[in-house]
Amino acid sequence: MGLNTEHAWADAPIIGHLWEFVLATDVFHLGYTDTGHCLGTPNAALPHPQRLQWDIPEQCQAVIERSYQVAKALADDVELYCFQFLSFGKGLIKKCRTSPDAFVQISLQLAHFRDRGKFCLTYEASMTRMFREGRTETVRSCTNESTAFVKAMVEGTHKKADLQSLFRKASEKHQNMYRLAMTGAGIDRHLFCLYVVSKYLGVSSPFLAEVLSEPWRLSTSQTTQFQIRMFDPNKYPNHLAPGGGFGPVADDGYGVSYMIAGEDTIFFHISSKFSSSETNAQRFGNHIRQALLDIADLFQVSKADS
């Protein structure tokens, strides 16, 4: 069972909040019998559903069919790979004295470099909901600090203490950028507003045209977990919702949605396009797994210690 949502009216936490309520209510408040049937007594007085008959002109039917074929082709081209990372969650990451989000984002940078052999413009969504009608801002996760750490990891000749130091710098940089984005000090929405004003005034801006046309080959977002507490996740770990995902923004890119679901697990949704010969969602997922483990190993923190 799942939910496909149009994004314009709300951001992921809103849909996530709704879906958490639906799933928890279904399992823990409405419930099922031992045979899998819904609890409760059928109400025979309820009116039966009636099939509606629509009078749709042939011209309209043809447009609907063409639109359907376009939508189907787009959907069929999406490769989606989902997995639950069970080696550790935020419990162990906090033992490394860093933010869970920064840990995952730097892991994604390492995984992407191993997957593609290069860095790319990276998008991470940050919420700006502390402002009235606030939506999102962009955190550009591929930084000088994160690339320095990744290069050192890939070279394999650096001492563990040096790698730890580089990781700390990358993590601190990421956390600072995230704080700036959340508090209205990001740059991407500002650039977009300048672009809108330039169009209104009829002013050509080569800088804005170039910046806003650059492809986000790695688009990422963390989905909020446990916005409502309707059950104990430690008691019912099998009822954790894996969250949701989205498609890649660039034809030769990846979309990565992740949910840090408590102390001991992280869910990942990874998407790419079948039509791209350069990407593979499952291959990238394997790189993400290994990157998480390799970075955790730098701090020599076992799961038992977390």
C-alpha positions as CSV (number, residue, x, y, z in Angstrom):
1,M,0.0,0.0,0.0
2,G,1.4,3.4,-0.9
3,L,0.6,7.0,-1.8
4,N,1.4,9.0,-4.9
5,T,1.3,12.7,-4.2
6,E,1.5,15.8,-6.3
7,H,4.1,18.1,-4.8
8,A,3.0,21.7,-5.6
9,W,0.6,22.2,-2.6
10,A,2.8,20.8,0.2
11,D,6.2,19.5,1.0
12,A,7.2,16.0,2.1
13,P,6.7,16.4,5.9
14,I,3.0,17.2,5.4
15,I,2.4,14.1,3.4
16,G,4.6,12.1,5.8
17,H,2.5,13.3,8.7
18,L,-0.7,12.2,7.0
19,W,0.7,8.8,6.1
20,E,2.1,8.2,9.6
21,F,-1.4,8.9,11.0
22,V,-3.1,6.6,8.4
23,L,-0.8,3.6,8.9
24,A,-0.7,3.9,12.7
25,T,-4.5,4.3,12.9
26,D,-5.0,1.3,10.6
27,V,-2.8,-1.1,12.6
28,F,-3.1,0.1,16.2
29,H,-6.5,1.7,16.5
30,L,-8.7,0.0,13.9
31,G,-6.9,-3.3,13.8
32,Y,-7.4,-6.7,12.1
33,T,-8.6,-10.1,13.1
34,D,-6.2,-13.1,13.2
35,T,-7.4,-14.0,9.7
36,G,-6.5,-10.6,8.3
37,H,-10.0,-9.1,8.1
38,C,-10.8,-5.6,9.4
39,L,-12.2,-5.4,12.9
40,G,-15.7,-4.1,13.2
41,T,-19.3,-4.8,12.1
42,P,-20.4,-4.2,8.5
43,N,-23.1,-1.5,8.2
44,A,-25.6,-2.8,5.7
45,A,-27.5,0.6,5.7
46,L,-24.6,2.3,3.9
47,P,-25.4,3.1,0.3
48,H,-23.7,1.0,-2.3
49,P,-21.1,2.7,-4.6
50,Q,-22.4,3.5,-8.1
51,R,-20.3,3.6,-11.2
52,L,-20.4,7.0,-12.8
53,Q,-20.8,7.2,-16.6
54,W,-18.9,10.0,-18.2
55,D,-19.8,11.5,-21.6
56,I,-16.3,12.3,-22.9
57,P,-16.0,13.6,-26.5
58,E,-13.6,11.7,-28.8
59,Q,-11.3,14.6,-29.1
60,C,-10.9,14.8,-25.4
61,Q,-10.4,11.0,-25.1
62,A,-7.6,11.3,-27.7
63,V,-5.9,14.0,-25.6
64,I,-6.3,11.9,-22.5
65,E,-4.8,8.9,-24.2
66,R,-1.8,10.8,-25.5
67,S,-1.2,12.3,-22.0
68,Y,-1.4,8.9,-20.5
69,Q,1.2,7.5,-22.8
70,V,3.6,10.3,-22.0
71,A,3.1,9.8,-18.3
72,K,3.5,6.1,-18.6
73,A,6.7,6.4,-20.5
74,L,8.1,8.8,-17.8
75,A,7.1,6.4,-15.0
76,D,8.4,3.3,-16.8
77,D,11.8,4.9,-17.2
78,V,12.2,5.3,-13.4
79,E,14.4,2.7,-11.7
80,L,13.7,2.6,-8.0
81,Y,15.7,0.8,-5.4
82,C,14.7,0.8,-1.7
83,F,16.5,-0.7,1.2
84,Q,16.6,-0.6,5.0
85,F,20.1,-0.1,6.4
86,L,20.2,-2.1,9.6
87,S,23.9,-1.9,10.6
88,F,23.2,1.2,12.6
89,G,21.1,4.4,12.9
90,K,21.4,7.7,14.7
91,G,22.4,6.1,17.9
92,L,25.8,5.1,16.6
93,I,26.2,8.3,14.6
94,K,25.7,10.4,17.7
95,K,28.6,8.4,19.2
96,C,30.7,9.8,16.4
97,R,29.8,13.3,17.7
98,T,28.2,14.5,14.5
99,S,24.8,15.2,13.2
100,P,23.0,12.2,11.6
101,D,22.1,14.3,8.5
102,A,25.6,15.5,8.0
103,F,26.9,11.9,8.4
104,V,24.5,10.6,5.7
105,Q,25.1,13.5,3.3
106,I,28.9,13.1,3.5
107,S,28.3,9.3,3.0
108,L,26.3,10.2,-0.2
109,Q,29.2,12.2,-1.5
110,L,31.7,9.4,-0.9
111,A,29.2,6.9,-2.5
112,H,28.6,9.1,-5.5
113,F,32.4,9.6,-6.2
114,R,32.9,5.8,-6.0
115,D,29.9,5.3,-8.3
116,R,30.7,8.0,-11.0
117,G,34.3,8.9,-10.4
118,K,33.5,12.6,-10.1
119,F,31.7,15.1,-8.0
120,C,28.4,16.8,-9.0
121,L,26.1,19.6,-8.0
122,T,24.1,18.3,-5.0
123,Y,20.7,19.4,-3.8
124,E,19.5,18.8,-0.3
125,A,16.1,20.2,0.7
126,S,15.9,22.2,3.9
127,M,12.7,23.3,5.5
128,T,11.9,27.0,6.2
129,R,8.7,26.4,8.1
130,M,9.7,28.6,11.0
131,F,8.6,31.4,8.6
132,R,5.0,32.0,7.6
133,E,4.2,30.1,4.4
134,G,7.8,28.9,4.3
135,R,8.5,25.9,2.1
136,T,12.1,24.9,1.3
137,E,15.6,26.2,0.8
138,T,18.6,24.4,-0.8
139,V,21.6,23.1,0.9
140,R,24.5,22.6,-1.6
141,S,26.0,19.5,0.0
142,C,29.0,19.1,-2.3
143,T,31.5,21.5,-0.6
144,N,35.2,22.0,-0.6
145,E,35.3,20.3,2.8
146,S,33.3,17.3,1.8
147,T,35.3,16.8,-1.5
148,A,38.6,17.0,0.4
149,F,37.4,14.3,2.8
150,V,36.2,12.1,-0.1
151,K,39.4,12.4,-2.0
152,A,41.4,11.5,1.1
153,M,39.2,8.4,1.7
154,V,39.5,7.3,-1.9
155,E,43.3,7.7,-2.0
156,G,43.6,5.3,1.0
157,T,47.0,6.6,2.1
158,H,45.9,9.0,4.9
159,K,46.1,8.2,8.6
160,K,42.8,7.6,10.4
161,A,43.3,10.7,12.6
162,D,43.7,12.9,9.5
163,L,40.5,11.4,7.9
164,Q,38.6,12.1,11.2
165,S,39.8,15.7,11.1
166,L,38.7,16.1,7.5
167,F,35.4,14.5,8.2
168,R,34.8,16.9,11.2
169,K,35.5,19.9,9.0
170,A,33.1,18.6,6.3
171,S,30.4,17.9,9.0
172,E,30.7,21.3,10.6
173,K,30.5,23.0,7.2
174,H,27.4,21.0,6.3
175,Q,25.6,21.7,9.7
176,N,26.4,25.4,9.4
177,M,25.0,25.6,5.8
178,Y,21.8,23.7,7.0
179,R,21.3,26.2,9.8
180,L,21.7,29.1,7.4
181,A,19.2,27.6,5.0
182,M,16.6,27.0,7.8
183,T,16.9,30.5,9.1
184,G,16.4,32.2,5.7
185,A,20.1,32.8,4.9
186,G,20.3,30.4,2.0
187,I,21.2,31.5,-1.5
188,D,19.1,29.5,-4.0
189,R,15.6,31.0,-3.3
190,H,17.3,34.4,-3.3
191,L,18.8,33.7,-6.8
192,F,15.4,32.5,-8.0
193,C,13.8,35.7,-6.9
194,L,16.4,37.7,-8.7
195,Y,15.7,35.7,-11.8
196,V,12.0,36.4,-11.5
197,V,12.6,40.1,-11.1
198,S,15.1,40.1,-14.1
199,K,12.4,38.5,-16.3
200,Y,9.8,41.1,-15.1
201,L,12.2,44.0,-15.9
202,G,13.3,42.4,-19.1
203,V,16.9,42.4,-18.0
204,S,19.3,39.7,-19.3
205,S,21.5,38.1,-16.7
206,P,24.0,35.6,-18.0
207,F,25.1,34.7,-14.5
208,L,21.5,33.8,-13.4
209,A,20.8,32.0,-16.6
210,E,23.9,29.8,-16.1
211,V,23.5,29.2,-12.4
212,L,19.8,28.2,-12.6
213,S,20.3,25.9,-15.6
214,E,23.0,23.8,-14.0
215,P,21.7,20.2,-13.5
216,W,21.3,18.7,-10.0
217,R,22.8,15.3,-10.7
218,L,22.4,14.3,-7.0
219,S,19.1,15.4,-5.5
220,T,18.5,14.4,-1.9
221,S,16.1,14.9,0.9
222,Q,15.6,13.6,4.4
223,T,12.0,12.7,5.3
224,T,10.8,13.5,8.8
225,Q,10.0,10.6,11.0
226,F,7.7,10.3,14.1
227,Q,5.8,13.5,13.7
228,I,3.1,11.9,15.9
229,R,3.6,9.3,18.6
230,M,0.9,6.7,18.1
231,F,3.0,3.6,18.9
232,D,6.3,2.7,20.4
233,P,8.8,2.1,17.6
234,N,11.2,0.2,19.9
235,K,8.3,-2.2,20.8
236,Y,7.0,-2.5,17.2
237,P,10.1,-2.1,14.9
238,N,8.4,-4.0,12.1
239,H,5.8,-1.2,11.8
240,L,8.3,1.5,11.0
241,A,7.2,3.3,7.8
242,P,10.0,3.6,5.2
243,G,9.0,7.0,4.1
244,G,8.8,8.0,0.4
245,G,10.9,9.0,-2.5
246,F,11.1,10.9,-5.7
247,G,12.6,10.6,-9.2
248,P,15.9,11.9,-10.4
249,V,16.0,15.6,-11.4
250,A,18.6,15.1,-14.1
251,D,18.4,12.4,-16.9
252,D,21.8,11.1,-15.8
253,G,21.4,11.7,-12.1
254,Y,20.1,10.1,-8.9
255,G,17.3,11.0,-6.5
256,V,17.9,9.9,-2.9
257,S,15.3,10.1,-0.1
258,Y,16.3,8.8,3.3
259,M,14.6,8.5,6.6
260,I,16.6,8.1,9.8
261,A,14.1,5.9,11.6
262,G,15.3,5.8,15.2
263,E,18.4,4.6,16.9
264,D,19.2,1.5,14.8
265,T,18.0,1.9,11.2
266,I,17.9,4.2,8.1
267,F,15.7,3.8,5.1
268,F,16.8,4.8,1.6
269,H,14.8,5.3,-1.6
270,I,17.2,5.6,-4.6
271,S,16.0,6.5,-8.1
272,S,17.6,6.8,-11.5
273,K,16.5,6.4,-15.1
274,F,16.7,3.1,-17.1
275,S,17.4,5.2,-20.2
276,S,20.7,6.4,-18.7
277,S,23.7,4.1,-19.2
278,E,25.7,6.0,-16.6
279,T,23.5,5.4,-13.5
280,N,22.1,2.3,-11.7
281,A,20.0,2.7,-8.6
282,Q,20.9,-0.6,-7.0
283,R,24.6,-0.1,-7.7
284,F,24.5,3.3,-6.1
285,G,22.6,1.8,-3.1
286,N,25.5,-0.6,-2.6
287,H,28.0,2.2,-2.6
288,I,25.9,4.1,0.0
289,R,25.9,1.0,2.3
290,Q,29.6,0.7,2.0
291,A,30.3,4.4,2.5
292,L,28.2,4.5,5.7
293,L,30.2,1.5,7.1
294,D,33.5,2.9,6.0
295,I,32.9,6.3,7.7
296,A,31.6,4.6,10.9
297,D,34.8,2.5,10.9
298,L,36.9,5.7,11.1
299,F,35.6,6.3,14.6
300,Q,35.8,2.6,15.7
301,V,32.4,2.7,17.3
302,S,30.6,-0.6,17.4
303,K,26.8,-1.0,17.3
304,A,27.0,-2.5,20.8
305,D,28.5,0.8,22.1
306,S,25.6,2.8,20.7
